[in-house]
Amino acid sequence: MEYIIAVDAMGGDDAPASVIEGAKAALDAYPDIALRVYGPKELLRDLEGVERLTVCDAPEVITMHDSPMLAVRSKANSSLVQAMLAVRSGQAGAVVSAGSTGAVLAGGMFRLGRIEGIDRPALTVVLPGRKKPYLLLDCGANVDCQASYLNQFGLMGSVYMQKVLHVESPEVCLLNIGTEAEKGNRLVKEAHQLMMQQNVYRFAGNIEARDTPEGLCDVVVADGFDGNLMLKHNEGLARALMGMLKDEMMASPRCKLGALLLKPAFRAFKLKMSYQEYGGAPLLGVKGSVIKAHGSSDATAIKNAIRQARIMLEGDVAKRIAQGVAALSRKE
């Protein structure tokens, strides 16, 4: 089976160069994919004649300065919108873009549409944990939530972990200020009740933010406000710790010698913490597979985002979510 993936060539800080190289690398690595790459044709000449790749002219570009909602509605010939429409029309099964997060969210909502029964799509991210990686959602798409949204996030996260990261029975936890069921604000308490009552996915109770880096569960559910705060804090903390560690390693000749001996371990640790290896953040809950790659993605990150889209198609994630939410709706 061939998986067709639409790629927005004009998204990201280094577009289209990093997208061009990442697309070529993905085709070399995965013989069962084909790509439709969207962007101004004159900027994509390096892709002409590449096997299993179709260059699709999309002369308009949505920039980081555009209003996301307005741009998605008015720039119909932009690379992002055309890639979304390719999925909507069945020409492709998934979209990969490193462009504006707001535009990707708006495109998923209004150009693809929500899966029936999903109230709000969720932006998700895989984060490294000490014991195992875990999925955080929502991490910024919905700053104001209802309890039913969080219940649906739990389902979507569970399906993603099963079909993409191949976790047989994912444990889903709810981010809270304590592990006790009576802790938290009204939203979290109501969500906890709903998540306890359902039997569509495996709910393991509350989890505190300090415990998430241990990798104690597979999915961490939060509203988009708290989830985004947690994500940004983790990014900043990881950067600060790496910088502090480097400073200490360079502090004396003895430390430098120790750092040299430990270089393979530091390299492996840095790789584990790199967003490039995970590829991007899936937007779950829309009709189709959407991967939002980091704005500063290089060719490796683009390649891995395409890999992620391929796995989502292979696992039929959108269909599995639709099936799960139908069962969840019967429980509420």
LUMVODREN-134370 format. One record per residue (C-alpha): residue number from 1; x, y, z. Coordinates in pm, 1 decimal, m for minus. Example, Ala and Ser with C-alpha at 12.3 -4.5 7.8 and 13.67 -1.06 7.14 Angstrom:
! residues 2
> 1 1230.0 m450.0 780.0
> 2 1367.0 m106.0 714.0
***
This chain:
! residues 332
> 1 0.0 0.0 0.0
> 2 124.0 348.9 m87.0
> 3 64.7 632.0 162.5
> 4 23.2 974.3 2.8
> 5 131.6 1270.1 214.9
> 6 81.1 1639.0 134.1
> 7 370.8 1863.0 240.7
> 8 358.3 2239.5 290.7
> 9 691.8 2351.6 143.8
> 10 663.7 2711.4 264.5
> 11 621.4 2649.3 638.2
> 12 915.0 2697.0 874.2
> 13 1213.7 2922.7 929.6
> 14 1426.5 2757.6 661.5
> 15 1158.5 2689.4 400.2
> 16 1166.1 2567.1 137.0
> 17 1528.3 2441.5 160.6
> 18 1481.8 2221.6 468.7
> 19 1150.9 2087.7 335.5
> 20 1306.7 1997.2 1.1
> 21 1592.7 1805.8 163.7
> 22 1364.1 1645.8 421.9
> 23 1121.4 1529.7 152.8
> 24 1401.6 1366.8 m46.1
> 25 1534.5 1194.5 265.6
> 26 1187.4 1062.9 352.5
> 27 1139.2 916.9 4.9
> 28 1474.4 741.5 31.9
> 29 1387.3 600.5 373.9
> 30 1026.8 494.0 312.5
> 31 956.9 322.4 m21.3
> 32 582.9 294.7 50.6
> 33 513.1 669.8 53.9
> 34 445.8 927.5 m216.9
> 35 457.6 1302.3 m161.9
> 36 262.5 1596.2 m297.8
> 37 469.2 1906.2 m219.8
> 38 289.0 2242.5 m230.5
> 39 451.0 2581.3 m288.6
> 40 547.6 2833.1 m558.6
> 41 666.2 2616.1 m845.0
> 42 969.9 2830.8 m922.5
> 43 1104.4 2765.9 m571.1
> 44 1065.6 2389.6 m596.2
> 45 1265.2 2319.3 m912.4
> 46 1504.2 2095.5 m717.9
> 47 1217.9 1850.7 m673.1
> 48 1125.5 1820.0 m1040.1
> 49 1171.2 1466.9 m1165.9
> 50 1203.7 1313.7 m818.1
> 51 1039.8 972.5 m820.1
> 52 714.5 937.0 m619.6
> 53 694.0 1313.2 m573.9
> 54 452.9 1558.4 m734.0
> 55 522.4 1932.4 m724.9
> 56 193.4 2123.2 m688.3
> 57 198.3 2494.1 m763.3
> 58 63.8 2703.4 m474.7
> 59 177.5 3063.3 m531.1
> 60 42.3 3216.0 m209.0
> 61 222.3 3189.2 124.3
> 62 79.9 3217.3 477.0
> 63 339.6 3393.2 689.9
> 64 386.1 3410.6 1066.4
> 65 258.1 3770.3 1051.7
> 66 m76.7 3680.8 892.7
> 67 m391.9 3643.3 1098.9
> 68 m433.1 3261.8 1097.7
> 69 m810.9 3253.4 1057.2
> 70 m817.8 3524.9 792.7
> 71 m526.4 3375.7 599.9
> 72 m677.2 3026.5 587.5
> 73 m1001.1 3172.8 452.7
> 74 m857.5 3429.0 210.5
> 75 m541.8 3260.8 79.1
> 76 m702.7 2964.8 m91.2
> 77 m398.9 2915.6 m318.3
> 78 m147.8 2904.3 m32.1
> 79 71.2 2599.5 18.3
> 80 m88.0 2515.4 354.2
> 81 m449.9 2545.1 240.3
> 82 m386.4 2350.9 m79.7
> 83 m219.7 2071.9 121.0
> 84 m522.4 2059.3 352.2
> 85 m762.4 2051.5 57.9
> 86 m567.0 1761.7 m92.2
> 87 m654.3 1556.7 215.4
> 88 m1013.7 1673.7 210.0
> 89 m1053.5 1569.4 m155.4
> 90 m882.9 1234.1 m104.7
> 91 m570.3 1316.1 m307.4
> 92 m362.9 1266.7 7.5
> 93 m414.0 1111.2 349.1
> 94 m201.5 1338.2 567.7
> 95 m58.2 1689.5 589.0
> 96 285.0 1793.8 717.4
> 97 358.3 2162.1 783.3
> 98 615.2 2357.6 983.9
> 99 418.9 2679.3 932.9
> 100 219.1 2896.6 1170.2
> 101 63.2 2690.9 1449.8
> 102 m248.7 2906.7 1441.3
> 103 m286.1 2859.0 1066.7
> 104 m240.7 2481.1 1093.5
> 105 m508.2 2469.3 1365.2
> 106 m744.1 2688.0 1162.3
> 107 m678.1 2482.0 849.3
> 108 m750.5 2158.7 1030.6
> 109 m1072.2 2296.4 1180.1
> 110 m1216.3 2476.6 878.7
> 111 m1058.8 2312.8 574.3
> 112 m1068.6 1952.1 696.7
> 113 m1333.7 1966.0 967.5
> 114 m1370.6 1785.6 1299.6
> 115 m1435.7 1414.5 1337.6
> 116 m1801.9 1365.9 1425.5
> 117 m1837.8 1367.2 1803.0
> 118 m1513.4 1555.2 1869.9
> 119 m1586.2 1894.6 2023.4
> 120 m1231.3 2034.5 1991.5
> 121 m921.8 1899.6 1816.6
> 122 m613.4 1881.0 2037.2
> 123 m253.1 1965.8 1961.2
> 124 m27.4 1697.5 2103.6
> 125 342.3 1647.4 2159.9
> 126 559.1 1351.1 2255.9
> 127 790.4 1439.0 2544.3
> 128 1088.7 1240.2 2672.8
> 129 1048.8 1072.8 3011.4
> 130 1302.5 897.3 3228.8
> 131 1127.8 560.5 3201.6
> 132 949.3 611.8 2869.1
> 133 823.7 893.5 2644.4
> 134 474.3 1024.5 2705.3
> 135 212.9 1218.6 2512.0
> 136 89.4 1557.4 2634.0
> 137 m241.5 1696.8 2508.1
> 138 m374.5 1955.8 2470.3
> 139 m61.6 2170.0 2450.9
> 140 m207.3 2493.1 2316.2
> 141 m506.1 2454.9 2085.9
> 142 m780.1 2507.2 2346.5
> 143 m705.4 2740.6 2636.0
> 144 m1067.5 2725.4 2757.1
> 145 m1203.1 2373.7 2796.2
> 146 m1499.4 2177.0 2923.3
> 147 m1474.9 1846.0 3108.1
> 148 m1605.0 1655.7 2805.0
> 149 m1316.0 1793.0 2595.1
> 150 m1061.7 1650.9 2839.5
> 151 m1238.3 1315.5 2830.8
> 152 m1210.9 1315.9 2451.8
> 153 m843.7 1416.8 2473.4
> 154 m784.9 1106.5 2683.7
> 155 m939.4 888.2 2416.0
> 156 m747.6 1052.0 2130.8
> 157 m418.0 1029.5 2317.3
> 158 m476.4 663.8 2394.6
> 159 m548.7 581.3 2029.6
> 160 m238.1 769.2 1915.8
> 161 m12.3 586.8 2161.0
> 162 m155.2 251.7 2053.1
> 163 m135.5 304.5 1677.8
> 164 172.8 525.6 1641.5
> 165 400.2 443.3 1935.2
> 166 268.6 86.1 1965.9
> 167 187.7 94.3 2338.4
> 168 m49.7 m197.3 2390.8
> 169 m262.8 m58.0 2674.0
> 170 m173.8 308.8 2732.6
> 171 m223.8 457.3 3078.6
> 172 m395.3 797.0 3064.9
> 173 m351.4 1046.4 3349.6
> 174 m509.6 1385.4 3417.9
> 175 m277.3 1674.2 3504.6
> 176 m369.0 1813.7 3845.3
> 177 m224.0 1978.4 4156.2
> 178 m257.2 1651.4 4350.1
> 179 m324.7 1284.2 4289.6
> 180 m639.0 1271.1 4502.6
> 181 m971.4 1269.6 4316.3
> 182 m1106.8 1561.8 4520.6
> 183 m813.7 1790.9 4433.0
> 184 m821.3 2058.1 4163.8
> 185 m1061.0 2315.3 4021.2
> 186 m1412.7 2248.9 3897.8
> 187 m1299.5 2163.3 3545.7
> 188 m1050.6 1898.8 3657.0
> 189 m1288.8 1746.3 3911.9
> 190 m1565.7 1710.8 3652.9
> 191 m1322.4 1570.3 3397.6
> 192 m1194.1 1319.7 3653.1
> 193 m1547.7 1191.1 3710.0
> 194 m1612.2 1148.4 3337.7
> 195 m1279.9 975.4 3281.8
> 196 m1343.4 738.4 3574.0
> 197 m1688.6 644.9 3442.2
> 198 m1584.4 552.1 3087.7
> 199 m1429.0 217.2 2989.9
> 200 m1316.4 297.9 2635.4
> 201 m958.5 377.8 2739.2
> 202 m747.3 309.3 3048.4
> 203 m765.3 596.8 3295.7
> 204 m504.7 585.1 3575.4
> 205 m608.6 892.3 3776.7
> 206 m441.6 1226.0 3842.9
> 207 m74.7 1308.8 3802.8
> 208 123.4 1607.1 3928.8
> 209 344.6 1804.1 3691.3
> 210 657.3 1716.3 3889.9
> 211 600.7 1346.0 3819.6
> 212 547.8 1368.8 3443.6
> 213 921.7 1377.7 3348.9
> 214 962.2 1036.9 3515.0
> 215 745.1 884.4 3241.1
> 216 505.6 725.0 3489.0
> 217 215.9 715.0 3240.9
> 218 171.8 714.8 2863.5
> 219 m69.5 1005.4 2813.8
> 220 m102.4 1326.7 3015.7
> 221 m428.5 1517.0 2959.8
> 222 m455.9 1890.3 3027.6
> 223 m647.2 2192.2 2904.2
> 224 m452.9 2388.9 2641.9
> 225 m354.0 2665.5 2883.9
> 226 m194.1 2440.3 3145.1
> 227 m57.9 2205.7 2880.6
> 228 116.7 2487.4 2697.5
> 229 263.5 2623.1 3021.5
> 230 397.6 2277.8 3102.4
> 231 541.4 2232.4 2753.3
> 232 715.9 2570.7 2749.7
> 233 852.2 2516.0 3100.4
> 234 991.5 2175.5 2999.6
> 235 1156.6 2324.8 2690.6
> 236 1314.8 2606.4 2890.4
> 237 1424.5 2379.1 3173.3
> 238 1587.0 2130.5 2935.0
> 239 1773.8 2412.6 2760.0
> 240 1888.0 2561.0 3091.3
> 241 2001.8 2224.7 3229.6
> 242 2200.8 2148.1 2915.3
> 243 2366.9 2489.5 2938.9
> 244 2444.9 2451.5 3310.0
> 245 2587.7 2104.9 3251.7
> 246 2809.2 2233.3 2970.5
> 247 2934.7 2518.4 3189.4
> 248 3030.0 2276.0 3466.3
> 249 3201.5 2038.5 3222.7
> 250 3421.4 2321.7 3096.7
> 251 3499.6 2456.5 3446.6
> 252 3836.5 2280.4 3492.3
> 253 4078.8 2044.0 3313.9
> 254 3954.4 1759.3 3532.8
> 255 3593.2 1825.4 3438.7
> 256 3688.5 1847.2 3071.2
> 257 3855.0 1505.5 3090.7
> 258 3546.2 1357.5 3252.9
> 259 3325.2 1517.7 2988.8
> 260 3538.9 1361.1 2715.1
> 261 3495.0 1014.4 2868.3
> 262 3119.3 1068.6 2901.3
> 263 3072.0 1217.3 2553.1
> 264 2877.9 914.9 2413.8
> 265 2632.6 932.1 2705.9
> 266 2584.9 1307.8 2662.3
> 267 2527.5 1260.4 2289.7
> 268 2260.5 994.9 2353.2
> 269 2094.0 1218.5 2614.3
> 270 2088.4 1515.8 2377.6
> 271 1935.0 1300.1 2104.6
> 272 1663.9 1182.0 2343.9
> 273 1576.1 1543.3 2429.0
> 274 1570.4 1662.3 2065.6
> 275 1235.4 1755.6 1908.3
> 276 1387.2 1669.1 1570.1
> 277 1367.2 1298.4 1648.3
> 278 992.6 1309.4 1719.0
> 279 915.7 1508.0 1404.2
> 280 622.9 1717.6 1513.5
> 281 297.7 1760.2 1702.6
> 282 m6.1 1576.0 1566.4
> 283 m337.4 1761.0 1555.1
> 284 m585.6 1496.8 1668.5
> 285 m959.8 1512.7 1616.3
> 286 m975.7 1636.1 1256.0
> 287 m1073.7 1441.0 943.5
> 288 m730.5 1333.0 831.6
> 289 m380.9 1316.8 974.8
> 290 m209.5 1651.3 1042.8
> 291 147.5 1687.9 1170.0
> 292 264.1 2031.3 1286.7
> 293 644.5 2030.4 1267.0
> 294 851.5 2276.1 1470.2
> 295 905.4 2613.1 1302.7
> 296 1283.2 2569.8 1318.4
> 297 1274.4 2219.5 1170.9
> 298 1576.7 2114.6 968.4
> 299 1574.3 1840.8 703.1
> 300 1595.9 1565.0 966.7
> 301 1294.3 1698.7 1154.4
> 302 1092.3 1726.1 830.8
> 303 1185.5 1369.8 737.7
> 304 1073.1 1247.8 1081.0
> 305 749.4 1448.9 1060.1
> 306 674.8 1272.1 731.4
> 307 757.8 940.3 901.1
> 308 512.9 1030.4 1177.3
> 309 240.6 1106.3 920.9
> 310 309.6 772.9 752.2
> 311 267.1 583.4 1080.9
> 312 m58.5 766.5 1151.7
> 313 m190.8 656.3 813.4
> 314 m67.4 302.4 864.6
> 315 m246.2 289.0 1202.0
> 316 m560.6 452.9 1058.9
> 317 m558.7 687.3 1359.7
> 318 m839.2 920.3 1246.6
> 319 m1075.0 626.4 1188.1
> 320 m984.4 469.4 1523.7
> 321 m1055.4 797.6 1700.3
> 322 m1395.2 820.3 1527.4
> 323 m1479.3 467.7 1642.4
> 324 m1364.8 540.1 1996.1
> 325 m1550.9 868.7 2031.3
> 326 m1873.8 699.1 1922.6
> 327 m1832.4 450.5 2209.4
> 328 m1734.2 733.0 2445.5
> 329 m2044.5 935.2 2357.0
> 330 m2263.8 642.4 2458.4
> 331 m2100.2 643.9 2802.7
> 332 m2148.8 1014.9 2875.8
***
